[in-house]
Amino acid sequence: MENIVIGIEGLVGAGKTAICKELLNKIPNSMLLQGGNLYRAIVYGLMSSGASLEELKKNMNNVDIKEIMEKLKITISIENRDTVIYLDGKKIDEESLQSTNASIAVSEVSHIADNTSLFIFARKLIDGFKEKYNVIVSGRALMEIYPNLDYHFLVTASLDERVRRKCIKYNGEVPEEKVRENIIKRDELQEKSGFYKKYEKTIVVDVTDCETIEEGAEKILQYVNKSLTLQTV
């Protein structure tokens, strides 16, 4: 039985990344490719070199984002079955990649840059990993990147619940109204970029009422367990 590729997208703050990490512990012979972190690293690298968000919005129109990745010497590797991104040989920490500024900048840039070459690169990357692993891929536009996904999930939750979870993550350091404003803004930008699309094979998983990450992961596992069982037969 072939290894499978599970694509997981999600609304901002719904807990997609945490659910993916939980699935990594539950799905045998699996690895996690955090595609969104690769894009975040590219934008992070540009901003670290001095470019402002306004400059990026002005100058990134139709720019080949894969070329930028190569110029910045950004590389991706899998360590302990999870994604690690390097910028010119130096590992970028998760906190920098997941910062609010980086998140908003990615949402702004992703719909104006040319992602064609980057998507081809990602497709080959997934194919390579699939030879050895069950691949969990998180990110945006996953059906465009890899149309042959075995499963495509969209993780959702109510706005109020997403705000609540983000506030917990920020440990009260960001005012609730600011958190809500940022989520609404990112939702709008994601939709403008053509993300949050539902396809024929898309399975929407609402985790609003899930009290733990494990409960959210179990909602996805109930769909993929059949394929995983077949692998062991």
Secondary structure, DSSP 8 states (H G I E B T S, - for coil): ----EEEEEE-TTS-HHHHHHHHHHHSTTEEEEEHHHHHHHHHHHHHHTT--HHHHHHH-TT-BHHHHHHHTTEEEEEETTEEEEEETTEE--HHHHT-HHHHHHHHHHTTTSB-HHHHHHHHHHHHHHHTTSEEEEESSSHHHH-TT-SEEEEEE--HHHHHHHHHHHTTTSS-HHHHHHHHHHHHHHHHHTT-S---TTEEEEE-TT-SSHHHHHHHHHHHHHHHHHHHH-
